[in-house]
Amino acid sequence: MFLIPAAKEREKAQKAAAQKKASQTPSTSGHSTPTARAMSPIGTPTKSSKKAGSNSQGARKSGTTIPSRKNSEGLSSMLLDLSAAGLQPREDESPRVDEPTPRVAMEREKLLEEARRELQASGQDVKKGVSLVVIGHVDAGKSTLMGRLLYELGRVNEKSRHANERESSRAGKSSFSWAWELDGTKEERERGITMDIAMQSLSTAHRQITILDAPGHKDFIPNMISGASQADCALLVVDATTGEFEAGFERGGQTREHLVLVRSLGVSQVVVAVNKLDQVNWEQARYEEVREHLKIFFGQSGFQSSKTSFVPVSAMLGVNLVERKSPEASFLDQWYRGPTLVDLLDKLEPPVRDIESPLRLPISNVFKGQSSGICVTGRICGGTVQVGERLRVLPGDETAVVKSIDLDERSVSWAAAGSNVTLYLTAIDPIHLNIGSVLCPLNDLVPLAICFNARIIVFDTQLPIISGASVELFHHSRDVPATISKLIANLDRATGSVTKKNPRVLTKGTSAEIEITLRGDGPGGVAKPIPIEPFAVNKDMGRFLLRRGGETIAAGIALEIRH
Ligand SMILES: Nc1nc2c(ncn2[C@@H]2O[C@H](COP(=O)(O)OP(=O)(O)OP(=O)(O)O)[C@@H](O)[C@H]2O)c(=O)[nH]1
């Protein structure tokens, strides 16, 4: 597997940063907490400790790295933290704002025509592109599954595999050897958990799939939300081991929470890998039991049964991922004749892409390219973008020019809605590029909001919601403090019609129209507007989640932006 340019450059930059930091400060790896990571939105030194000699791509880490970003003021944690990464430009090395800017190659109409043609061609000789977030309770085997799948598909070479085996065994963590392909940072490897979103791509016979491996640990739900908001479909991994499935599925487990979150963020197709069947003697009865539990929950959470599918696997042994030919697979073969995991992935249907609307590209990560200036990653939520285009960065007054675009490890001249891209930008000072900012055309700006009306569905929360409640609002990879400033009406869940005006409280399960007002950080902090659009205008730009005290209390859609 080859390093994509962006990953390669980021890795070099991070290595340099790590060396610099190591020489300046005592190492904190192994002790760093989620909040410590929050201070370095781009590649904290520990994020990129890939081994010398590994020639596998490793995963692009995407999304926010920040479980709880307290500080959204001024030089907030969402800003590109050049100093923390050791990438602060020297005084004589100010950003290259005067370098020649590339030119736009095509008129918008011509670009749209090409994008439409490509979308229609999908399914014949062109593979359809889908993005897939891998979700599930902590330790269900998500990273192991992805590592092994990449290997089975020839995307991890033997050298890298042996290096992972050797190093994980040396660290006394040999059972995590497959997961190390995805969990590339020192801290992730030491703790044996995924903390950030790792991005990989793989291709099946008819699909080009962008994989976002999400953390299962509840402390990293914000990162999981960032990953889910960049995905079309989900792969849920559950641990079939007796007691383990139940622990993940119960209240407080992440299986249910992740499913509810992805559904709220617009994901409707889910493939469930019932994993670790080797741990339960490949029992069909256990597989069926797990499947039945989940089917009931899918029904209750608004998933259509035609859009959910199940597959029994052992990630560790590589059984039923791509084939069932190994000796271990013979046990499963006695009762299972259905599709493999890859067969199911190959049938995922990409949702309708909104290429005609103006460009909306929420930034999920910012990092410095070694030779190509500054890079941002994110998923295009509407419209198209091409090399040479000048874009506005919102919030703020700045613009940037697209120098080049990477899509699925290829350099492309344009990309359209639904693609997870890396843009190399020029003609901008990196300080103006923040996680959560949105890139859009100069003449079609995304609205900025401090106050907006929304429709929400209240989750299974212990404390009812009252007017004045403080919450954290999650929109793409950004989270900001907010207040539920008004409870406008209770709504009928099915029809949306008003059932009661000005309710005093919102209890679990209710649907309501509310007013949300953003707050500044801390007492006296000034609220900063965020780019958000009514759901009716752009679905992806109009969805959000509300959390309080580490619990997701509601999902919502923006109805009307108050200017
Ligand atoms: N026996 C067995 N063990 C497995 C299998 N898949 C994963 N494991 C083990 O389960 C443990 C957790 O695996 P990970 O892949 O790190 O789990 P994860 O879901 O990615 O964990 P987080 O990302 O931290 O939530 C490791 O010790 C794996 O070796 C399997 O199919 N069979």
The ligand as a Gaussian input file, in Angstrom:
#p B3LYP/6-31G(d) Opt

LIG

0 1
 N      -11.158000     -14.002000      19.580000
 C      -11.306000     -12.909000      18.851000
 N      -10.819000     -11.722000      19.307000
 C      -10.989000     -10.636000      18.544000
 C      -11.654000     -10.691000      17.288000
 N      -11.684000      -9.443000      16.793000
 C      -11.050000      -8.632000      17.668000
 N      -10.628000      -9.345000      18.732000
 C       -9.889000      -8.829000      19.906000
 O      -10.673000      -7.845000      20.556000
 C       -9.823000      -6.830000      21.122000
 C      -10.299000      -5.467000      20.703000
 O      -10.110000      -5.314000      19.321000
 P      -10.063000      -3.892000      18.612000
 O      -10.017000      -4.152000      17.151000
 O       -9.022000      -3.024000      19.193000
 O      -11.471000      -3.321000      19.035000
 P      -12.114000      -1.921000      18.645000
 O      -13.571000      -2.140000      18.519000
 O      -11.426000      -1.354000      17.451000
 O      -11.784000      -1.049000      19.905000
 P      -11.988000       0.551000      20.062000
 O      -11.730000       1.164000      18.743000
 O      -11.022000       0.990000      21.083000
 O      -13.404000       0.726000      20.475000
 C       -8.410000      -7.180000      20.653000
 O       -7.745000      -7.849000      21.684000
 C       -8.623000      -8.104000      19.490000
 O       -7.589000      -9.026000      19.293000
 C      -12.152000     -11.962000      16.845000
 O      -12.723000     -12.112000      15.776000
 N      -11.955000     -13.027000      17.670000

